[in-house]
Each structure stands twice: as C-alpha cells, then as structure tokens.
Amino acid sequence: MNSSNSKSNSNLNPQSMLALTAIQKSYHQGDESICALKEINLNIPRGQFVALSGPSGSGKSTLLNICGLLDQQYQGSYELDGQRMTNNATLCTQVRREKLGFVFQHFNLVPVLTAYENVEYPLILNRFSSTDRKIKVSEILEKIGLKDHQHRRPDRLSGGQQQRVAIARALVNSPLLVIADEPTANLDTRTANQVIDLMQTLGQEHNTTFLIATHDHRMSSRCDQIIELQDGSLASPLLHDAPQGSMVQEILPHASTELRL
C-alpha cells in the first residue's frame, strides 16, 4: 500500500462506503511479475448489495482480500467510510473486527462452538458486555429463525442453517461492510433464495454494504450492481440495464488468491 496515502478520515468520497482508486496488485513467480489487478477504480455507496462476478482466476478473490484488509500489499488508495486504509497491521485488525463481516462458501463456523457461541464470538472480540452480547445474539438468532437451534453445533445443522448462522455472525456487530465469497454456491434454489432474502433484509436493517463474489445468477440477479472482472486491464465502465433495474459495471482485471482469515 502506498504509504503516502496513510492519512485517515480524509472523507474524500463522502457518498461512498467503499472507494478504491488506482488499485494495482502484482505477484512474482520466479523472475516473472504477474499483474493481478490493474488500475481498479470503484465507488460503492452505503447500503448497496453488490455482486463481483467473473471466471475463476479473474481477480475476484484478490479484490476481496484487499477490501477485507486481508492483503495490504498493493498500490493505490482504499477508503472505507471516508477513512483511508494503511498497511498498519494494528489498524487493519481493529477495522476488520469493528467494521467488517465475512461470509464464506463453506460457512467456516467453529465446529466446537454452538450456533449461539459462533454468533457471539465477534462480540467477544469487540469486548461487548455479557448482557449486550446476550441481547444481540438472541435478537439476531430470532430473526434468522434459529432460536430453537441455538445450542446445536454446526454438525447438527443443515447447510442452509449453517449459512444463516454465518450471516448472523457477520452482521451481529452491525458492520459497515460484509465481504461474501460464493455464499449460495452450495445451496439448493429454495435455500439459496432464503439466504439471499435474509442477507438483504438484515443488510437493510443494519444499513450494511455487501460485496459478494459469485458465479450464481440467483444471487447476481438480486444485486443493485454487478462488477465483472476479466483477465488483465481496466476497461471503461459499461453501464446498461440489469435484472430488477440494477446497474451493471464491468471492470477488467486478472488473477486471484484464496480468500482467507
């Protein structure tokens, strides 16, 4: 990350929850340098439900890693809610805990914890009192319809139930931004639509912005905006009608890494 862009709370993009300017990312394989992302410029308003699409190896996971503050080795500027992110590890950890949520294709629930305890975990990290934790976890488990299953561990929940727990865990702290990696890929159509409904409903209640990597048309057709990634270079945005009146914005970079915590 460019150290000259380390000023925080710059608020240069007051209408944007997430603002990327001239983001570039390269990898080295031996003597060869591979450009994964090139000159990515992107602004996403608060509360938007945004799909990130493109073939495998197109750069989706690389971009998610950057937006999720999991990869801080890039060039360009990244602002979250007007605060410029830096490569300060302490700051990135604090922002991840307090302002970001994550949802994964394979749920990534802690197997030895119950549904209740998995949802509660981010609140423990953020030092909420036991009283506040109980109120928040109970409320969100009620909303996702799993209050009666709160004491079950993940291996006693269906795939759809596990993903609902993962969504509750991501949103219980009312984050500014949720990063989701193929959240409906392993779900049947009925369950996928229920999960999308839940993400949208809870996202609206918390005024949370979603950035969702997906190959699933069931998901992308429900999004406000679609960002398409393909190999190589940044193209001028192509805007045209998308399902349900959303806007399609095509951005063209390349390559990827696995999203990880």
C-alpha atoms as an extended CHARMM CRD file, in Angstrom:
* protein
*
       261  EXT
         1         1  MET       CA              0.0000000000        0.0000000000        0.0000000000  PROA      1               0.0000000000
         2         2  ASN       CA              1.2610000000        3.4420000000       -0.8680000000  PROA      2               0.0000000000
         3         3  SER       CA              2.5000000000        4.9880000000        2.3680000000  PROA      3               0.0000000000
         4         4  SER       CA              1.7840000000        8.4830000000        1.0510000000  PROA      4               0.0000000000
         5         5  ASN       CA             -1.9160000000        7.6300000000        1.3110000000  PROA      5               0.0000000000
         6         6  SER       CA             -1.8590000000        6.9670000000        5.0560000000  PROA      6               0.0000000000
         7         7  LYS       CA             -3.9690000000        9.9200000000        6.1910000000  PROA      7               0.0000000000
         8         8  SER       CA             -7.1310000000        8.6600000000        7.9050000000  PROA      8               0.0000000000
         9         9  ASN       CA            -10.6170000000       10.1630000000        7.9910000000  PROA      9               0.0000000000
        10        10  SER       CA             -9.9070000000       12.0270000000        4.7510000000  PROA      10              0.0000000000
        11        11  ASN       CA            -13.5620000000       11.7060000000        3.6810000000  PROA      11              0.0000000000
        12        12  LEU       CA            -12.6240000000       12.3760000000        0.0650000000  PROA      12              0.0000000000
        13        13  ASN       CA            -15.6050000000       10.2870000000       -1.0860000000  PROA      13              0.0000000000
        14        14  PRO       CA            -18.3760000000       11.1790000000        1.3820000000  PROA      14              0.0000000000
        15        15  GLN       CA            -21.0600000000        9.3500000000       -0.6460000000  PROA      15              0.0000000000
        16        16  SER       CA            -19.0720000000        6.1110000000       -0.8110000000  PROA      16              0.0000000000
        17        17  MET       CA            -18.8450000000        3.3590000000        1.7480000000  PROA      17              0.0000000000
        18        18  LEU       CA            -16.0140000000        1.7770000000       -0.2280000000  PROA      18              0.0000000000
        19        19  ALA       CA            -13.7770000000        3.7720000000       -2.5750000000  PROA      19              0.0000000000
        20        20  LEU       CA            -10.8730000000        2.2540000000       -4.5000000000  PROA      20              0.0000000000
        21        21  THR       CA             -8.5670000000        4.4520000000       -6.5500000000  PROA      21              0.0000000000
        22        22  ALA       CA             -5.9380000000        3.0950000000       -8.9660000000  PROA      22              0.0000000000
        23        23  ILE       CA             -5.6290000000       -0.2180000000       -7.1130000000  PROA      23              0.0000000000
        24        24  GLN       CA             -2.9090000000       -2.4590000000       -8.5430000000  PROA      24              0.0000000000
        25        25  LYS       CA             -1.6660000000       -5.8240000000       -7.3510000000  PROA      25              0.0000000000
        26        26  SER       CA              1.2170000000       -7.8890000000       -8.7130000000  PROA      26              0.0000000000
        27        27  TYR       CA              2.6710000000      -11.2860000000       -7.8400000000  PROA      27              0.0000000000
        28        28  HSD       CA              6.1250000000      -12.6420000000       -8.5120000000  PROA      28              0.0000000000
        29        29  GLN       CA              6.7120000000      -16.1480000000       -9.8120000000  PROA      29              0.0000000000
        30        30  GLY       CA             10.4570000000      -16.5650000000      -10.0650000000  PROA      30              0.0000000000
        31        31  ASP       CA             11.7160000000      -13.7240000000      -12.2240000000  PROA      31              0.0000000000
        32        32  GLU       CA              8.2830000000      -13.1050000000      -13.7040000000  PROA      32              0.0000000000
        33        33  SER       CA              5.9080000000      -10.3990000000      -12.4200000000  PROA      33              0.0000000000
        34        34  ILE       CA              2.2060000000      -11.1470000000      -12.8940000000  PROA      34              0.0000000000
        35        35  CYS       CA             -0.2610000000       -8.2620000000      -12.7510000000  PROA      35              0.0000000000
        36        36  ALA       CA             -3.3610000000       -9.4710000000      -10.9000000000  PROA      36              0.0000000000
        37        37  LEU       CA             -5.2760000000       -6.1840000000      -10.6690000000  PROA      37              0.0000000000
        38        38  LYS       CA             -4.6000000000       -3.1130000000      -12.7570000000  PROA      38              0.0000000000
        39        39  GLU       CA             -5.8580000000        0.4240000000      -12.0850000000  PROA      39              0.0000000000
        40        40  ILE       CA             -9.1090000000       -0.5420000000      -10.3400000000  PROA      40              0.0000000000
        41        41  ASN       CA            -11.3230000000        2.4610000000       -9.6180000000  PROA      41              0.0000000000
        42        42  LEU       CA            -14.5420000000        1.6840000000       -7.7850000000  PROA      42              0.0000000000
        43        43  ASN       CA            -17.0560000000        3.5050000000       -5.6010000000  PROA      43              0.0000000000
        44        44  ILE       CA            -19.8150000000        1.6500000000       -3.7480000000  PROA      44              0.0000000000
        45        45  PRO       CA            -22.4240000000        3.6690000000       -1.7940000000  PROA      45              0.0000000000
        46        46  ARG       CA            -23.5230000000        2.7690000000        1.7060000000  PROA      46              0.0000000000
        47        47  GLY       CA            -26.1470000000        0.0510000000        1.8420000000  PROA      47              0.0000000000
        48        48  GLN       CA            -25.5630000000       -1.2870000000       -1.6860000000  PROA      48              0.0000000000
        49        49  PHE       CA            -25.8530000000       -5.0100000000       -2.4420000000  PROA      49              0.0000000000
        50        50  VAL       CA            -23.0760000000       -5.5710000000       -4.9990000000  PROA      50              0.0000000000
        51        51  ALA       CA            -22.0690000000       -8.6870000000       -6.9330000000  PROA      51              0.0000000000
        52        52  LEU       CA            -18.4990000000       -9.3080000000       -8.0300000000  PROA      52              0.0000000000
        53        53  SER       CA            -18.5180000000      -11.7360000000      -10.9560000000  PROA      53              0.0000000000
        54        54  GLY       CA            -16.0910000000      -13.2160000000      -13.4600000000  PROA      54              0.0000000000
        55        55  PRO       CA            -14.4590000000      -16.5380000000      -14.2990000000  PROA      55              0.0000000000
        56        56  SER       CA            -12.0870000000      -18.3570000000      -11.9750000000  PROA      56              0.0000000000
        57        57  GLY       CA             -8.7270000000      -16.5970000000      -11.9600000000  PROA      57              0.0000000000
        58        58  SER       CA            -10.2480000000      -13.2440000000      -12.8870000000  PROA      58              0.0000000000
        59        59  GLY       CA             -9.2470000000      -11.3880000000       -9.7170000000  PROA      59              0.0000000000
        60        60  LYS       CA            -12.3350000000      -11.7070000000       -7.5350000000  PROA      60              0.0000000000
        61        61  SER       CA            -10.5770000000      -13.2110000000       -4.5240000000  PROA      61              0.0000000000
        62        62  THR       CA             -7.6570000000      -10.8110000000       -4.8760000000  PROA      62              0.0000000000
        63        63  LEU       CA            -10.0360000000       -7.8670000000       -4.7750000000  PROA      63              0.0000000000
        64        64  LEU       CA            -11.9870000000       -9.3390000000       -1.8530000000  PROA      64              0.0000000000
        65        65  ASN       CA             -8.7610000000       -9.8610000000        0.0830000000  PROA      65              0.0000000000
        66        66  ILE       CA             -7.8640000000       -6.2030000000       -0.3940000000  PROA      66              0.0000000000
        67        67  CYS       CA            -11.3260000000       -4.9120000000        0.5010000000  PROA      67              0.0000000000
        68        68  GLY       CA            -11.3770000000       -7.2190000000        3.5330000000  PROA      68              0.0000000000
        69        69  LEU       CA             -7.9720000000       -5.8980000000        4.6980000000  PROA      69              0.0000000000
        70        70  LEU       CA             -6.5200000000       -9.3870000000        4.4330000000  PROA      70              0.0000000000
        71        71  ASP       CA             -3.9710000000       -8.2680000000        1.8380000000  PROA      71              0.0000000000
        72        72  GLN       CA             -2.2750000000       -4.9370000000        2.4320000000  PROA      72              0.0000000000
        73        73  GLN       CA              0.4740000000       -5.2980000000       -0.1870000000  PROA      73              0.0000000000
        74        74  TYR       CA             -0.8870000000       -3.3440000000       -3.1470000000  PROA      74              0.0000000000
        75        75  GLN       CA             -0.5910000000        0.0210000000       -4.8300000000  PROA      75              0.0000000000
        76        76  GLY       CA             -3.3270000000        2.6460000000       -4.8110000000  PROA      76              0.0000000000
        77        77  SER       CA             -5.7990000000        4.0760000000       -2.3370000000  PROA      77              0.0000000000
        78        78  TYR       CA             -8.5540000000        2.3300000000       -0.3780000000  PROA      78              0.0000000000
        79        79  GLU       CA            -11.0700000000        4.2990000000        1.7070000000  PROA      79              0.0000000000
        80        80  LEU       CA            -13.7080000000        2.7270000000        3.9320000000  PROA      80              0.0000000000
        81        81  ASP       CA            -16.4310000000        5.1280000000        5.0430000000  PROA      81              0.0000000000
        82        82  GLY       CA            -14.1020000000        8.0500000000        4.3330000000  PROA      82              0.0000000000
        83        83  GLN       CA            -11.1760000000        6.6100000000        6.3170000000  PROA      83              0.0000000000
        84        84  ARG       CA             -8.0820000000        5.8590000000        4.2760000000  PROA      84              0.0000000000
        85        85  MET       CA             -6.7080000000        2.4170000000        4.9900000000  PROA      85              0.0000000000
        86        86  THR       CA             -2.9770000000        1.9480000000        5.5110000000  PROA      86              0.0000000000
        87        87  ASN       CA             -0.6840000000       -1.0610000000        5.8240000000  PROA      87              0.0000000000
        88        88  ASN       CA             -0.6280000000       -0.6580000000        9.5980000000  PROA      88              0.0000000000
        89        89  ALA       CA             -1.3780000000       -4.1740000000       10.8690000000  PROA      89              0.0000000000
        90        90  THR       CA             -2.8830000000       -2.9680000000       14.1620000000  PROA      90              0.0000000000
        91        91  LEU       CA             -5.2600000000       -0.6000000000       12.3780000000  PROA      91              0.0000000000
        92        92  CYS       CA             -6.3020000000       -3.2490000000        9.8610000000  PROA      92              0.0000000000
        93        93  THR       CA             -7.0360000000       -5.7610000000       12.6210000000  PROA      93              0.0000000000
        94        94  GLN       CA             -9.1040000000       -3.2010000000       14.5160000000  PROA      94              0.0000000000
        95        95  VAL       CA            -11.0890000000       -2.1930000000       11.4230000000  PROA      95              0.0000000000
        96        96  ARG       CA            -11.6940000000       -5.8470000000       10.4740000000  PROA      96              0.0000000000
        97        97  ARG       CA            -13.0520000000       -6.6140000000       13.9290000000  PROA      97              0.0000000000
        98        98  GLU       CA            -15.1770000000       -3.4990000000       14.3240000000  PROA      98              0.0000000000
        99        99  LYS       CA            -16.3370000000       -2.6200000000       10.8140000000  PROA      99              0.0000000000
       100       100  LEU       CA            -16.2080000000       -5.7240000000        8.6120000000  PROA      100             0.0000000000
       101       101  GLY       CA            -18.0700000000       -9.0130000000        8.4460000000  PROA      101             0.0000000000
       102       102  PHE       CA            -17.2780000000      -12.1340000000        6.3950000000  PROA      102             0.0000000000
       103       103  VAL       CA            -19.4520000000      -14.8800000000        4.8800000000  PROA      103             0.0000000000
       104       104  PHE       CA            -17.8780000000      -17.9000000000        3.1830000000  PROA      104             0.0000000000
       105       105  GLN       CA            -18.9590000000      -20.5870000000        0.7330000000  PROA      105             0.0000000000
       106       106  HSD       CA            -18.1590000000      -23.3510000000        3.2330000000  PROA      106             0.0000000000
       107       107  PHE       CA            -19.5580000000      -21.4070000000        6.2330000000  PROA      107             0.0000000000
       108       108  ASN       CA            -16.3130000000      -21.5240000000        8.3050000000  PROA      108             0.0000000000
       109       109  LEU       CA            -18.1440000000      -21.9340000000       11.5840000000  PROA      109             0.0000000000
       110       110  VAL       CA            -16.1020000000      -23.0210000000       14.5950000000  PROA      110             0.0000000000
       111       111  PRO       CA            -17.0500000000      -26.7200000000       14.9180000000  PROA      111             0.0000000000
       112       112  VAL       CA            -16.7090000000      -26.9510000000       18.7020000000  PROA      112             0.0000000000
       113       113  LEU       CA            -18.9540000000      -23.9260000000       19.2960000000  PROA      113             0.0000000000
       114       114  THR       CA            -22.7510000000      -23.8760000000       19.2510000000  PROA      114             0.0000000000
       115       115  ALA       CA            -24.7380000000      -21.6790000000       16.8690000000  PROA      115             0.0000000000
       116       116  TYR       CA            -25.1620000000      -19.1790000000       19.7180000000  PROA      116             0.0000000000
       117       117  GLU       CA            -21.4350000000      -19.1760000000       20.5140000000  PROA      117             0.0000000000
       118       118  ASN       CA            -20.4380000000      -18.7830000000       16.8490000000  PROA      118             0.0000000000
       119       119  VAL       CA            -22.6410000000      -15.7000000000       16.5260000000  PROA      119             0.0000000000
       120       120  GLU       CA            -21.4300000000      -14.3400000000       19.8570000000  PROA      120             0.0000000000
       121       121  TYR       CA            -17.7280000000      -14.6580000000       19.0120000000  PROA      121             0.0000000000
       122       122  PRO       CA            -17.2850000000      -11.3000000000       17.1580000000  PROA      122             0.0000000000
       123       123  LEU       CA            -18.9240000000       -9.5220000000       20.0890000000  PROA      123             0.0000000000
       124       124  ILE       CA            -16.4400000000      -11.1170000000       22.4870000000  PROA      124             0.0000000000
       125       125  LEU       CA            -13.5780000000       -9.9200000000       20.2930000000  PROA      125             0.0000000000
       126       126  ASN       CA            -15.0440000000       -6.4130000000       20.4240000000  PROA      126             0.0000000000
       127       127  ARG       CA            -15.4560000000       -6.5800000000       24.2180000000  PROA      127             0.0000000000
       128       128  PHE       CA            -19.2270000000       -6.2210000000       24.4320000000  PROA      128             0.0000000000
       129       129  SER       CA            -20.6240000000       -6.8690000000       27.8980000000  PROA      129             0.0000000000
       130       130  SER       CA            -22.2450000000      -10.2300000000       28.5680000000  PROA      130             0.0000000000
       131       131  THR       CA            -25.6360000000       -8.5050000000       28.8170000000  PROA      131             0.0000000000
       132       132  ASP       CA            -25.2660000000       -6.7630000000       25.4540000000  PROA      132             0.0000000000
       133       133  ARG       CA            -23.9920000000       -9.9700000000       23.8690000000  PROA      133             0.0000000000
       134       134  LYS       CA            -26.9970000000      -11.9170000000       25.0860000000  PROA      134             0.0000000000
       135       135  ILE       CA            -29.4210000000       -9.3000000000       23.7360000000  PROA      135             0.0000000000
       136       136  LYS       CA            -27.7530000000       -9.0040000000       20.3320000000  PROA      136             0.0000000000
       137       137  VAL       CA            -27.2610000000      -12.7280000000       19.7600000000  PROA      137             0.0000000000
       138       138  SER       CA            -30.7720000000      -13.6270000000       20.8910000000  PROA      138             0.0000000000
       139       139  GLU       CA            -32.3140000000      -10.9640000000       18.6540000000  PROA      139             0.0000000000
       140       140  ILE       CA            -30.4650000000      -11.9860000000       15.5210000000  PROA      140             0.0000000000
       141       141  LEU       CA            -30.9840000000      -15.7300000000       16.0760000000  PROA      141             0.0000000000
       142       142  GLU       CA            -34.7060000000      -14.9850000000       16.3610000000  PROA      142             0.0000000000
       143       143  LYS       CA            -34.6000000000      -13.0670000000       13.0710000000  PROA      143             0.0000000000
       144       144  ILE       CA            -32.8780000000      -15.8980000000       11.2070000000  PROA      144             0.0000000000
       145       145  GLY       CA            -35.3050000000      -18.4520000000       12.6330000000  PROA      145             0.0000000000
       146       146  LEU       CA            -32.7730000000      -20.4930000000       14.5840000000  PROA      146             0.0000000000
       147       147  LYS       CA            -33.5460000000      -19.5500000000       18.1880000000  PROA      147             0.0000000000
       148       148  ASP       CA            -34.6560000000      -23.1320000000       18.8370000000  PROA      148             0.0000000000
       149       149  HSD       CA            -31.3810000000      -24.4430000000       17.3810000000  PROA      149             0.0000000000
       150       150  GLN       CA            -29.0380000000      -22.0840000000       19.2050000000  PROA      150             0.0000000000
       151       151  HSD       CA            -27.4120000000      -24.8170000000       21.2930000000  PROA      151             0.0000000000
       152       152  ARG       CA            -26.6270000000      -27.0610000000       18.3390000000  PROA      152             0.0000000000
       153       153  ARG       CA            -23.1260000000      -27.3510000000       16.9460000000  PROA      153             0.0000000000
       154       154  PRO       CA            -22.5740000000      -26.9470000000       13.1840000000  PROA      154             0.0000000000
       155       155  ASP       CA            -22.5370000000      -30.7020000000       12.5010000000  PROA      155             0.0000000000
       156       156  ARG       CA            -26.1410000000      -30.8620000000       13.7230000000  PROA      156             0.0000000000
       157       157  LEU       CA            -27.3140000000      -28.1010000000       11.3790000000  PROA      157             0.0000000000
       158       158  SER       CA            -28.1870000000      -28.3040000000        7.6770000000  PROA      158             0.0000000000
       159       159  GLY       CA            -26.1350000000      -26.4050000000        5.0950000000  PROA      159             0.0000000000
       160       160  GLY       CA            -28.7600000000      -23.6690000000        4.8760000000  PROA      160             0.0000000000
       161       161  GLN       CA            -28.9200000000      -23.3720000000        8.6560000000  PROA      161             0.0000000000
       162       162  GLN       CA            -25.1340000000      -23.1420000000        8.8930000000  PROA      162             0.0000000000
       163       163  GLN       CA            -25.0840000000      -20.3620000000        6.3030000000  PROA      163             0.0000000000
       164       164  ARG       CA            -27.7830000000      -18.4860000000        8.2340000000  PROA      164             0.0000000000
       165       165  VAL       CA            -25.6130000000      -18.7310000000       11.3510000000  PROA      165             0.0000000000
       166       166  ALA       CA            -22.6390000000      -17.4600000000        9.3320000000  PROA      166             0.0000000000
       167       167  ILE       CA            -24.6960000000      -14.4870000000        8.1030000000  PROA      167             0.0000000000
       168       168  ALA       CA            -25.8470000000      -13.7350000000       11.6460000000  PROA      168             0.0000000000
       169       169  ARG       CA            -22.2240000000      -13.8810000000       12.8390000000  PROA      169             0.0000000000
       170       170  ALA       CA            -21.2060000000      -11.4520000000       10.0730000000  PROA      170             0.0000000000
       171       171  LEU       CA            -23.9730000000       -8.9530000000       10.8880000000  PROA      171             0.0000000000
       172       172  VAL       CA            -24.3610000000       -9.1690000000       14.6760000000  PROA      172             0.0000000000
       173       173  ASN       CA            -21.8410000000       -6.3570000000       15.1670000000  PROA      173             0.0000000000
       174       174  SER       CA            -23.6130000000       -4.1000000000       12.5940000000  PROA      174             0.0000000000
       175       175  PRO       CA            -20.5600000000       -3.8480000000       10.3060000000  PROA      175             0.0000000000
       176       176  LEU       CA            -20.1430000000       -1.1930000000        7.6350000000  PROA      176             0.0000000000
       177       177  LEU       CA            -19.1760000000       -3.7780000000        5.0210000000  PROA      177             0.0000000000
       178       178  VAL       CA            -19.7280000000       -7.5180000000        4.5920000000  PROA      178             0.0000000000
       179       179  ILE       CA            -17.4060000000       -9.4640000000        2.2930000000  PROA      179             0.0000000000
       180       180  ALA       CA            -19.0650000000      -12.6220000000        0.9940000000  PROA      180             0.0000000000
       181       181  ASP       CA            -17.3500000000      -15.3420000000       -1.0590000000  PROA      181             0.0000000000
       182       182  GLU       CA            -19.8180000000      -17.5560000000       -3.0100000000  PROA      182             0.0000000000
       183       183  PRO       CA            -22.3590000000      -17.6440000000       -0.1440000000  PROA      183             0.0000000000
       184       184  THR       CA            -25.0270000000      -19.5410000000       -2.1310000000  PROA      184             0.0000000000
       185       185  ALA       CA            -22.8390000000      -21.8330000000       -4.2610000000  PROA      185             0.0000000000
       186       186  ASN       CA            -23.5240000000      -24.9940000000       -2.2430000000  PROA      186             0.0000000000
       187       187  LEU       CA            -27.2250000000      -24.3940000000       -1.6180000000  PROA      187             0.0000000000
       188       188  ASP       CA            -30.3290000000      -25.6070000000       -3.4450000000  PROA      188             0.0000000000
       189       189  THR       CA            -32.5430000000      -22.9680000000       -5.0730000000  PROA      189             0.0000000000
       190       190  ARG       CA            -35.0940000000      -22.7050000000       -2.2730000000  PROA      190             0.0000000000
       191       191  THR       CA            -32.4260000000      -22.3990000000        0.4160000000  PROA      191             0.0000000000
       192       192  ALA       CA            -30.3240000000      -20.0140000000       -1.7160000000  PROA      192             0.0000000000
       193       193  ASN       CA            -33.2850000000      -17.6620000000       -2.1450000000  PROA      193             0.0000000000
       194       194  GLN       CA            -33.9520000000      -17.7860000000        1.6000000000  PROA      194             0.0000000000
       195       195  VAL       CA            -30.3050000000      -16.9050000000        2.2940000000  PROA      195             0.0000000000
       196       196  ILE       CA            -30.3960000000      -14.0130000000       -0.2070000000  PROA      196             0.0000000000
       197       197  ASP       CA            -33.6360000000      -12.7270000000        1.3600000000  PROA      197             0.0000000000
       198       198  LEU       CA            -32.0010000000      -12.8970000000        4.7750000000  PROA      198             0.0000000000
       199       199  MET       CA            -28.8540000000      -11.0860000000        3.6470000000  PROA      199             0.0000000000
       200       200  GLN       CA            -30.8770000000       -8.3070000000        2.0590000000  PROA      200             0.0000000000
       201       201  THR       CA            -33.2900000000       -7.9310000000        4.9780000000  PROA      201             0.0000000000
       202       202  LEU       CA            -30.5870000000       -7.8490000000        7.6600000000  PROA      202             0.0000000000
       203       203  GLY       CA            -28.3660000000       -5.6870000000        5.4610000000  PROA      203             0.0000000000
       204       204  GLN       CA            -31.1270000000       -3.0970000000        5.1510000000  PROA      204             0.0000000000
       205       205  GLU       CA            -31.7900000000       -3.1780000000        8.8960000000  PROA      205             0.0000000000
       206       206  HSD       CA            -28.1080000000       -2.6120000000        9.6680000000  PROA      206             0.0000000000
       207       207  ASN       CA            -27.5200000000       -0.2840000000        6.6620000000  PROA      207             0.0000000000
       208       208  THR       CA            -24.6710000000       -2.5860000000        5.6890000000  PROA      208             0.0000000000
       209       209  THR       CA            -22.9080000000       -2.6520000000        2.3150000000  PROA      209             0.0000000000
       210       210  PHE       CA            -22.3450000000       -6.0890000000        0.7380000000  PROA      210             0.0000000000
       211       211  LEU       CA            -19.5910000000       -7.0470000000       -1.7120000000  PROA      211             0.0000000000
       212       212  ILE       CA            -20.3330000000      -10.5790000000       -2.9090000000  PROA      212             0.0000000000
       213       213  ALA       CA            -18.1090000000      -12.7100000000       -5.1440000000  PROA      213             0.0000000000
       214       214  THR       CA            -20.4510000000      -15.0330000000       -7.0020000000  PROA      214             0.0000000000
       215       215  HSD       CA            -20.9520000000      -17.1730000000      -10.0920000000  PROA      215             0.0000000000
       216       216  ASP       CA            -24.5800000000      -17.6900000000       -9.0520000000  PROA      216             0.0000000000
       217       217  HSD       CA            -27.1760000000      -15.9220000000      -11.2140000000  PROA      217             0.0000000000
       218       218  ARG       CA            -29.6860000000      -16.3740000000       -8.3890000000  PROA      218             0.0000000000
       219       219  MET       CA            -27.5180000000      -14.0240000000       -6.3460000000  PROA      219             0.0000000000
       220       220  SER       CA            -26.3070000000      -11.5750000000       -9.0080000000  PROA      220             0.0000000000
       221       221  SER       CA            -29.8430000000      -11.0420000000      -10.3670000000  PROA      221             0.0000000000
       222       222  ARG       CA            -30.8650000000       -9.7140000000       -6.9380000000  PROA      222             0.0000000000
       223       223  CYS       CA            -27.9800000000       -7.2490000000       -6.5880000000  PROA      223             0.0000000000
       224       224  ASP       CA            -28.0580000000       -3.4700000000       -7.0690000000  PROA      224             0.0000000000
       225       225  GLN       CA            -24.8480000000       -3.5280000000       -9.0710000000  PROA      225             0.0000000000
       226       226  ILE       CA            -22.7040000000       -6.1320000000      -10.8100000000  PROA      226             0.0000000000
       227       227  ILE       CA            -18.9480000000       -5.6650000000      -11.1560000000  PROA      227             0.0000000000
       228       228  GLU       CA            -17.4540000000       -8.0440000000      -13.6980000000  PROA      228             0.0000000000
       229       229  LEU       CA            -13.7840000000       -8.9630000000      -13.6120000000  PROA      229             0.0000000000
       230       230  GLN       CA            -11.8540000000      -10.4800000000      -16.5130000000  PROA      230             0.0000000000
       231       231  ASP       CA             -8.2190000000      -11.0040000000      -17.3250000000  PROA      231             0.0000000000
       232       232  GLY       CA             -5.8540000000       -8.1860000000      -17.4950000000  PROA      232             0.0000000000
       233       233  SER       CA             -6.5920000000       -4.4940000000      -17.7280000000  PROA      233             0.0000000000
       234       234  LEU       CA             -9.1550000000       -1.9980000000      -16.5910000000  PROA      234             0.0000000000
       235       235  ALA       CA            -11.7510000000       -1.0950000000      -19.2180000000  PROA      235             0.0000000000
       236       236  SER       CA            -14.0710000000        1.8730000000      -19.1980000000  PROA      236             0.0000000000
       237       237  PRO       CA            -17.2410000000        1.0550000000      -17.2230000000  PROA      237             0.0000000000
       238       238  LEU       CA            -20.0460000000       -0.3210000000      -19.3780000000  PROA      238             0.0000000000
       239       239  LEU       CA            -23.3940000000        0.6580000000      -17.9190000000  PROA      239             0.0000000000
       240       240  HSD       CA            -26.6300000000       -0.9510000000      -19.0400000000  PROA      240             0.0000000000
       241       241  ASP       CA            -29.8550000000       -2.3510000000      -17.6530000000  PROA      241             0.0000000000
       242       242  ALA       CA            -29.5690000000       -5.3520000000      -15.3420000000  PROA      242             0.0000000000
       243       243  PRO       CA            -32.2190000000       -7.5430000000      -13.6900000000  PROA      243             0.0000000000
       244       244  GLN       CA            -34.5990000000       -5.7140000000      -11.3610000000  PROA      244             0.0000000000
       245       245  GLY       CA            -33.3350000000       -2.3210000000      -12.5030000000  PROA      245             0.0000000000
       246       246  SER       CA            -29.8150000000       -2.7410000000      -11.1590000000  PROA      246             0.0000000000
       247       247  MET       CA            -26.7590000000       -1.2950000000      -12.8640000000  PROA      247             0.0000000000
       248       248  VAL       CA            -24.0310000000       -3.3920000000      -14.4380000000  PROA      248             0.0000000000
       249       249  GLN       CA            -20.4980000000       -2.0420000000      -14.2330000000  PROA      249             0.0000000000
       250       250  GLU       CA            -17.7950000000       -4.0640000000      -15.9540000000  PROA      250             0.0000000000
       251       251  ILE       CA            -14.2400000000       -3.7790000000      -14.6910000000  PROA      251             0.0000000000
       252       252  LEU       CA            -11.4950000000       -5.8890000000      -16.1770000000  PROA      252             0.0000000000
       253       253  PRO       CA             -8.5280000000       -7.1610000000      -14.1460000000  PROA      253             0.0000000000
       254       254  HSD       CA             -6.9950000000      -10.6680000000      -13.6680000000  PROA      254             0.0000000000
       255       255  ALA       CA             -5.6890000000      -13.4680000000      -11.3780000000  PROA      255             0.0000000000
       256       256  SER       CA             -6.6940000000      -14.4100000000       -7.8650000000  PROA      256             0.0000000000
       257       257  THR       CA             -5.7790000000      -15.7520000000       -4.4370000000  PROA      257             0.0000000000
       258       258  GLU       CA             -7.9550000000      -17.5940000000       -1.9640000000  PROA      258             0.0000000000
       259       259  LEU       CA             -9.9690000000      -15.5100000000        0.4780000000  PROA      259             0.0000000000
       260       260  ARG       CA             -8.7380000000      -16.3230000000        3.9390000000  PROA      260             0.0000000000
       261       261  LEU       CA             -8.8790000000      -15.0950000000        7.5360000000  PROA      261             0.0000000000
